[in-house]
Amino acid sequence: MQANLARAGLATLLGCTLAALTLTGTASAGTGSRAASAGMAGAVGTVGTGTVGTGTGTGTGTTGATGATGTTGATGAVTATTTTRPRLAGSAHAPTAYVIAGGGNDVYPIDTANDKVGKPINVGPHPFQLVVGRFGRFVYVSTSDGVTVIRTATNTVAKVIRIHGGVGEMALGPEGKTLYASAGQIVPIYTSTNTAGRPFDSGADVIALTPNGKILFTYDFDASTVSAIDLATHKAGKPIDIGTDPTGIAFSPNSATAYVASFSAVGLGGGQVVPITIATGKAGSAIPAGMDPQSITISPNGKSLYVPDVTAATGDVIPISTATLTAGPTIPAGDNPESVWIAPGGKTGYVANTLDDTVATINLATNTAGPRIGVGLGPEMVAFSPKGKTGYVINGGISGVGPGYRVTPINTTKNTAEKSIRVALDPSYIIVAP
């Protein structure tokens, strides 16, 4: 998550004791099916006399079965209550957004069909990060007690996996079978049983997994190196020099290269991006990237990197070509851009400008600025519905101005804000589960 937000949240967590799978569903003959990244089961078609689903057989079959001489009826329709937004095809319910808010122990579920906030879920002290698990059946919450597992069907706590010292960052493997939690060490959690495995190596402020799930990168905020852990052996290679104070890491889609945003010297010594060849663990020549890089994001096709840069005069996003390793013309963003969040489909980037209450848009095909969307006080993070038609912005508030309480939906087709949703004090993290 954003460097500034992560630093503050992590410090709070450790003082007390610290992209998600995109999930879609499919419907088959009136019932849902689960694909490798599938959603929840679809609604069951109605079965009646001489019918299959809602199609009527012409024979005289027994109740609930197809008529003996009749033709098979049409597939039963999935019926949804009229709502603010359409439900997903093949899903028995609309996606649910989960928000850490309230300044205590709670995660708040939001039904995205009608924007109704459900009963808060007590997940334990100092929740920090949320991860959607395999098939969307569970949401994992890092806390100062360990990892709390939320069952999404009931929005209740299914289990607390206690880990000494608490957990900050988490990273989910590409198949969703293993969740890696950063505590005093790296703790693997097996999602089929929601049990912890044997810890290995040492924990870190930030952990990030390559797309192929083979290498886990770790670093601390004030470090001058990053480490790469081979998950087949649980052994780390030689630390890799990246300058100082890393603020983010991104990977090429083929897992060949890591890109680390950092500084060339202590303090505002000039921003840079350091490419790392993952197979050899060798860092390449640093690419200049403004004065104060906040994070780094890579486009889904792997052709461009996006680095938000904060200066005294303005806030911009610096695009970098991964083919030439050179920066292009800066893209105007707004006051204090934190991160670039890319909607499913990979056409538009959304930039949370925390100090001017807007989200900027970027046309990723042309690397040019689109309209800015007014979203309310202190936007910090954007999460998207599975099909990317709606983005959900947390309004975290601004120090010295006022606290945040809300989540603001964005219609990504029109790039306009919808009516905000009052949740609770100081929302800090959001994800959307199918």
C-alpha positions as CSV (number, residue, x, y, z in Angstrom):
1,M,0.0,0.0,0.0
2,Q,1.1,3.6,-0.1
3,A,4.4,4.3,1.6
4,N,3.2,7.1,3.9
5,L,0.1,5.1,5.0
6,A,2.0,1.9,5.4
7,R,4.7,3.6,7.5
8,A,2.1,5.0,9.9
9,G,0.0,1.8,10.1
10,L,3.1,-0.4,10.6
11,A,4.5,1.7,13.3
12,T,1.2,1.6,15.2
13,L,0.9,-2.1,14.8
14,L,4.4,-3.0,16.0
15,G,4.3,-0.5,18.8
16,C,1.5,-2.5,20.3
17,T,3.1,-5.9,20.3
18,L,3.6,-4.1,11.3
19,A,-3.3,-6.2,-7.7
20,A,-5.8,-9.6,-4.6
21,L,-7.0,-12.0,-6.9
22,T,-9.3,-10.6,-9.5
23,L,-12.3,-12.8,-9.1
24,T,-15.1,-13.4,-11.5
25,G,-18.0,-15.9,-11.6
26,T,-19.6,-17.9,-14.4
27,A,-23.1,-19.4,-14.6
28,S,-23.9,-22.8,-16.1
29,A,-27.4,-24.1,-16.6
30,G,-28.7,-22.0,-13.7
31,T,-26.0,-23.0,-11.2
32,G,-22.6,-21.3,-10.6
33,S,-19.4,-23.0,-11.5
34,R,-16.0,-22.3,-9.9
35,A,-13.2,-21.6,-12.3
36,A,-9.5,-21.2,-11.2
37,S,-10.3,-17.6,-10.2
38,A,-14.0,-18.2,-9.9
39,G,-16.6,-16.4,-7.9
40,M,-19.5,-17.6,-5.8
41,A,-22.1,-20.1,-6.9
42,G,-24.9,-18.9,-9.2
43,A,-28.5,-19.1,-8.3
44,V,-30.3,-22.4,-8.9
45,G,-33.0,-22.4,-11.6
46,T,-36.5,-23.2,-10.6
47,V,-37.6,-26.8,-11.0
48,G,-41.2,-27.6,-11.4
49,T,-43.6,-30.1,-13.0
50,G,-42.2,-31.1,-16.4
51,T,-39.6,-28.3,-16.2
52,V,-35.9,-27.7,-16.1
53,G,-35.1,-24.3,-14.8
54,T,-37.9,-22.1,-16.1
55,G,-38.4,-23.9,-19.4
56,T,-41.5,-26.1,-19.6
57,G,-41.4,-29.7,-20.8
58,T,-44.3,-30.9,-23.0
59,G,-44.4,-34.4,-21.6
60,T,-46.0,-35.8,-18.5
61,G,-42.9,-36.3,-16.4
62,T,-43.0,-36.5,-12.6
63,T,-42.8,-33.4,-10.5
64,G,-39.4,-31.7,-10.7
65,A,-38.1,-33.9,-13.5
66,T,-38.1,-33.4,-17.3
67,G,-41.3,-34.9,-18.9
68,A,-40.8,-38.3,-20.4
69,T,-41.6,-37.2,-24.0
70,G,-41.0,-33.5,-23.5
71,T,-38.1,-31.4,-24.8
72,T,-35.6,-29.9,-22.4
73,G,-36.7,-26.5,-21.2
74,A,-34.5,-23.4,-21.3
75,T,-31.9,-22.8,-18.6
76,G,-33.3,-21.3,-15.5
77,A,-32.7,-17.6,-15.1
78,V,-30.7,-16.1,-12.3
79,T,-33.1,-13.7,-10.6
80,A,-31.8,-10.6,-8.8
81,T,-33.5,-8.0,-6.8
82,T,-33.5,-4.6,-8.4
83,T,-30.5,-2.8,-7.0
84,T,-28.4,0.3,-7.5
85,R,-25.8,-1.7,-9.4
86,P,-26.3,-5.0,-11.3
87,R,-25.2,-8.2,-9.7
88,L,-22.4,-10.3,-11.3
89,A,-23.5,-13.0,-13.7
90,G,-23.1,-16.3,-12.0
91,S,-23.0,-14.9,-8.5
92,A,-25.8,-15.5,-6.0
93,H,-25.1,-12.0,-4.5
94,A,-23.4,-8.8,-5.4
95,P,-19.7,-8.3,-4.5
96,T,-19.0,-7.1,-1.0
97,A,-16.5,-4.4,-0.1
98,Y,-14.6,-4.8,3.1
99,V,-13.2,-1.7,4.9
100,I,-10.9,-1.3,7.9
101,A,-12.3,1.7,9.8
102,G,-13.3,2.9,13.2
103,G,-9.9,3.2,14.7
104,G,-10.4,0.0,16.7
105,N,-10.9,-3.7,15.9
106,D,-13.5,-3.6,13.2
107,V,-13.9,-4.4,9.5
108,Y,-17.1,-3.1,7.9
109,P,-18.8,-5.0,5.0
110,I,-20.6,-3.0,2.3
111,D,-23.1,-4.6,0.0
112,T,-22.2,-3.1,-3.3
113,A,-25.7,-3.8,-4.8
114,N,-27.3,-1.2,-2.5
115,D,-24.3,0.5,-0.7
116,K,-25.6,-0.6,2.6
117,V,-23.0,-1.0,5.4
118,G,-23.4,-4.2,7.4
119,K,-22.7,-5.0,11.0
120,P,-19.0,-4.4,11.9
121,I,-16.9,-7.5,12.2
122,N,-14.6,-7.6,15.2
123,V,-11.3,-9.0,13.9
124,G,-9.0,-8.2,16.7
125,P,-6.6,-5.4,17.6
126,H,-5.1,-3.0,15.1
127,P,-6.2,-4.5,11.7
128,F,-3.7,-3.4,9.0
129,Q,-4.2,-5.2,5.6
130,L,-7.0,-7.2,3.9
131,V,-6.5,-9.9,1.3
132,V,-9.2,-11.8,-0.6
133,G,-8.6,-15.5,-0.5
134,R,-9.1,-18.3,-3.1
135,F,-12.6,-18.4,-4.6
136,G,-13.5,-15.4,-2.5
137,R,-14.8,-17.6,0.3
138,F,-12.5,-15.9,2.9
139,V,-11.0,-12.5,3.6
140,Y,-7.8,-12.5,5.5
141,V,-7.0,-9.6,8.0
142,S,-3.6,-9.0,9.5
143,T,-3.7,-7.8,13.1
144,S,-1.4,-7.5,16.1
145,D,-2.7,-10.9,17.1
146,G,-2.0,-12.7,13.8
147,V,-4.4,-13.3,10.9
148,T,-8.1,-13.2,11.3
149,V,-10.2,-15.2,8.7
150,I,-13.6,-13.7,7.7
151,R,-16.1,-16.1,6.1
152,T,-17.6,-14.0,3.3
153,A,-20.9,-16.0,3.1
154,T,-21.8,-14.9,6.6
155,N,-19.5,-11.9,7.3
156,T,-18.4,-13.6,10.5
157,V,-15.0,-14.6,11.9
158,A,-14.2,-18.2,10.9
159,K,-10.9,-18.4,12.7
160,V,-8.1,-16.5,14.3
161,I,-4.6,-17.8,13.3
162,R,-2.5,-16.5,16.2
163,I,1.1,-15.5,15.3
164,H,3.5,-14.2,17.9
165,G,4.2,-10.5,17.5
166,G,1.4,-9.8,15.1
167,V,1.3,-9.6,11.4
168,G,1.7,-6.6,9.1
169,E,1.9,-7.2,5.4
170,M,0.6,-10.3,3.6
171,A,1.0,-11.7,0.0
172,L,-1.2,-14.3,-1.6
173,G,0.3,-16.9,-4.0
174,P,-1.0,-16.8,-7.6
175,E,-3.1,-20.0,-7.2
176,G,-4.4,-18.8,-3.8
177,K,-3.2,-21.8,-1.9
178,T,-0.6,-20.1,0.3
179,L,-0.8,-16.8,2.0
180,Y,2.6,-15.4,3.2
181,A,2.4,-13.3,6.4
182,S,5.2,-11.0,7.6
183,A,5.7,-11.2,11.4
184,G,9.1,-11.8,13.2
185,Q,9.6,-14.3,10.4
186,I,7.7,-15.1,7.2
187,V,4.8,-17.4,8.1
188,P,3.1,-19.4,5.3
189,I,-0.6,-20.0,5.8
190,Y,-2.3,-22.8,3.9
191,T,-5.7,-21.5,2.8
192,S,-7.3,-25.0,2.3
193,T,-7.1,-25.5,6.1
194,N,-6.4,-22.0,7.3
195,T,-3.4,-23.2,9.3
196,A,0.1,-21.8,9.7
197,G,3.1,-23.6,8.5
198,R,6.8,-23.5,9.6
199,P,8.2,-19.9,9.6
200,F,11.3,-19.1,7.7
201,D,13.7,-16.2,7.1
202,S,13.0,-12.9,8.8
203,G,10.0,-10.6,8.5
204,A,10.0,-7.2,6.9
205,D,8.0,-4.0,6.6
206,V,7.0,-4.9,3.0
207,I,6.7,-8.3,1.3
208,A,5.8,-8.7,-2.4
209,L,5.4,-11.9,-4.4
210,T,6.5,-12.3,-8.1
211,P,3.5,-13.1,-10.5
212,N,4.7,-16.7,-10.8
213,G,4.7,-17.1,-7.1
214,K,8.3,-18.4,-6.9
215,I,10.2,-15.5,-5.3
216,L,9.2,-13.3,-2.3
217,F,10.9,-9.9,-2.1
218,T,11.2,-8.2,1.2
219,Y,12.5,-4.9,2.5
220,D,12.3,-2.4,5.3
221,F,11.3,1.3,4.8
222,D,14.7,2.7,5.9
223,A,16.8,0.0,4.2
224,S,19.3,0.4,1.4
225,T,18.7,-3.2,0.1
226,V,16.0,-5.6,-0.8
227,S,16.1,-9.4,-0.3
228,A,14.8,-12.1,-2.6
229,I,13.6,-15.4,-1.0
230,D,13.4,-18.5,-3.2
231,L,10.1,-20.1,-2.0
232,A,11.2,-23.6,-3.1
233,T,14.1,-23.6,-0.6
234,H,13.0,-20.7,1.7
235,K,16.5,-19.3,1.3
236,A,17.3,-15.6,0.6
237,G,20.0,-14.6,-1.8
238,K,22.5,-11.8,-1.3
239,P,20.9,-8.5,-0.5
240,I,20.5,-6.2,-3.5
241,D,21.5,-2.6,-3.3
242,I,18.7,-0.2,-4.3
243,G,19.9,3.2,-3.0
244,T,18.0,4.0,0.1
245,D,14.4,4.2,1.6
246,P,12.5,2.0,-0.9
247,T,8.9,3.2,-1.4
248,G,7.5,0.4,-3.6
249,I,8.2,-2.6,-5.8
250,A,6.6,-3.9,-9.0
251,F,7.2,-6.9,-11.2
252,S,7.1,-7.6,-15.0
253,P,4.3,-10.0,-15.9
254,N,6.8,-12.8,-16.8
255,S,8.5,-12.5,-13.4
256,A,11.8,-11.7,-15.0
257,T,12.4,-8.2,-13.6
258,A,11.6,-6.4,-10.4
259,Y,11.5,-2.6,-10.3
260,V,12.1,-0.8,-7.0
261,A,11.2,2.9,-6.4
262,S,13.7,4.5,-4.0
263,F,16.0,7.5,-3.4
264,S,19.6,7.9,-4.6
265,A,20.6,9.3,-1.2
266,V,19.3,9.7,2.3
267,G,16.4,12.3,2.4
268,L,15.2,13.9,-0.8
269,G,18.3,13.0,-2.7
270,G,16.4,12.4,-5.9
271,G,14.0,9.7,-6.8
272,Q,14.9,6.7,-8.9
273,V,13.7,3.3,-10.1
274,V,16.2,0.4,-9.9
275,P,15.5,-2.6,-12.2
276,I,16.6,-6.0,-10.9
277,T,17.1,-9.1,-13.0
278,I,15.4,-11.7,-10.8
279,A,17.3,-14.7,-12.1
280,T,20.7,-13.3,-11.2
281,G,19.7,-10.9,-8.4
282,K,21.7,-8.1,-10.1
283,A,20.6,-4.5,-10.1
284,G,20.8,-2.5,-13.2
285,S,21.4,1.3,-13.7
286,A,19.0,3.5,-11.8
287,I,16.4,5.4,-13.7
288,P,15.8,9.0,-12.5
289,A,12.2,9.4,-11.2
290,G,11.5,12.8,-9.8
291,M,12.3,14.0,-6.3
292,D,9.9,12.2,-4.0
293,P,8.6,8.9,-5.4
294,Q,5.6,7.6,-3.4
295,S,5.1,4.1,-4.9
296,I,5.4,2.2,-8.2
297,T,2.8,0.4,-10.4
298,I,3.3,-1.5,-13.6
299,S,0.7,-1.7,-16.5
300,P,-0.9,-5.1,-17.0
301,N,1.0,-5.5,-20.3
302,G,4.2,-4.8,-18.6
303,K,5.2,-2.0,-21.0
304,S,5.0,1.0,-18.6
305,L,5.8,1.8,-15.0
306,Y,4.0,4.7,-13.2
307,V,5.7,6.5,-10.3
308,P,3.7,9.2,-8.4
309,D,6.1,12.1,-7.5
310,V,5.4,14.7,-4.9
311,T,7.3,18.1,-5.2
312,A,6.8,21.5,-3.6
313,A,5.1,22.8,-6.7
314,T,2.9,20.1,-8.0
315,G,2.2,16.4,-8.0
316,D,2.8,14.3,-11.1
317,V,3.0,10.8,-12.3
318,I,6.2,9.7,-14.1
319,P,5.7,7.1,-16.8
320,I,8.7,4.9,-17.6
321,S,9.1,2.6,-20.6
322,T,10.3,-0.9,-19.6
323,A,11.6,-1.4,-23.1
324,T,14.0,1.6,-23.0
325,L,14.2,2.1,-19.2
326,T,13.7,5.9,-19.8
327,A,11.1,8.2,-18.4
328,G,8.5,9.9,-20.6
329,P,6.8,13.3,-20.1
330,T,5.2,13.7,-16.7
331,I,1.5,13.3,-16.3
332,P,-0.2,16.0,-14.2
333,A,-2.0,14.4,-11.2
334,G,-2.8,16.6,-8.3
335,D,-1.8,17.5,-4.7
336,N,0.1,14.7,-3.1
337,P,-0.5,11.7,-5.3
338,E,0.0,8.5,-3.4
339,S,-0.4,5.6,-5.8
340,V,-1.7,4.6,-9.2
341,W,-4.5,2.0,-9.1
342,I,-5.3,0.3,-12.5
343,A,-8.9,-0.8,-13.2
344,P,-9.5,-4.3,-14.5
345,G,-9.1,-4.2,-18.3
346,G,-5.9,-2.2,-18.0
347,K,-7.1,1.0,-19.9
348,T,-7.3,3.6,-17.1
349,G,-5.2,4.4,-14.1
350,Y,-6.7,6.2,-11.0
351,V,-4.5,8.3,-8.8
352,A,-5.5,9.2,-5.2
353,N,-4.5,12.8,-4.5
354,T,-4.7,13.0,-0.7
355,L,-4.5,16.7,-0.3
356,D,-6.9,18.1,-2.9
357,D,-9.8,15.6,-2.5
358,T,-9.6,14.3,-6.0
359,V,-8.8,11.1,-8.0
360,A,-7.0,11.8,-11.2
361,T,-7.4,9.6,-14.2
362,I,-4.7,8.5,-16.7
363,N,-5.3,7.1,-20.2
364,L,-2.8,4.2,-20.2
365,A,-2.7,3.9,-24.0
366,T,-1.5,7.5,-24.4
367,N,-0.1,8.2,-21.0
368,T,-2.1,11.4,-20.8
369,A,-4.2,12.9,-18.1
370,G,-8.0,12.5,-18.1
371,P,-10.5,14.2,-15.9
372,R,-10.1,14.6,-12.2
373,I,-12.9,13.3,-10.0
374,G,-13.9,15.0,-6.8
375,V,-14.3,12.3,-4.2
376,G,-14.3,14.0,-0.8
377,L,-11.8,14.5,2.0
378,G,-8.4,12.7,1.9
379,P,-8.7,9.9,-0.7
380,E,-6.0,7.3,-0.1
381,M,-6.8,4.1,-1.9
382,V,-9.0,2.7,-4.7
383,A,-10.4,-0.9,-5.0
384,F,-12.4,-2.1,-7.9
385,S,-15.4,-4.4,-8.4
386,P,-14.5,-7.6,-10.2
387,K,-15.5,-6.3,-13.6
388,G,-14.0,-2.9,-13.0
389,K,-17.2,-0.9,-13.5
390,T,-17.0,0.7,-10.1
391,G,-14.1,1.9,-8.1
392,Y,-14.3,2.4,-4.3
393,V,-12.3,5.2,-2.8
394,I,-11.6,5.4,0.9
395,N,-11.7,8.9,2.3
396,G,-9.2,8.8,5.1
397,G,-9.3,12.5,6.0
398,I,-6.5,15.1,6.3
399,S,-4.5,15.9,9.4
400,G,-5.4,19.4,10.6
401,V,-8.4,19.6,8.4
402,G,-10.7,16.8,9.5
403,P,-11.2,13.0,9.8
404,G,-12.6,10.8,7.1
405,Y,-15.6,8.6,7.5
406,R,-16.6,7.6,4.0
407,V,-16.2,5.5,0.9
408,T,-16.9,7.1,-2.4
409,P,-17.9,4.9,-5.4
410,I,-16.7,6.0,-8.9
411,N,-18.5,5.0,-12.1
412,T,-15.5,4.1,-14.2
413,T,-17.5,4.2,-17.4
414,K,-18.3,7.9,-16.9
415,N,-15.5,8.7,-14.5
416,T,-17.9,10.4,-12.1
417,A,-18.4,10.1,-8.4
418,E,-21.5,8.6,-7.0
419,K,-23.1,9.2,-3.6
420,S,-20.6,8.6,-0.8
421,I,-21.2,5.9,1.8
422,R,-20.7,6.7,5.5
423,V,-18.8,3.9,7.2
424,A,-16.8,4.8,10.3
425,L,-14.0,7.0,11.5
426,D,-10.7,6.9,9.6
427,P,-11.1,4.2,6.9
428,S,-7.6,2.9,6.0
429,Y,-7.9,-0.1,3.7
430,I,-10.4,-1.5,1.3
431,I,-10.8,-4.6,-0.9
432,V,-13.7,-6.0,-2.9
433,A,-14.7,-9.7,-2.7
434,P,-17.1,-11.4,-5.1
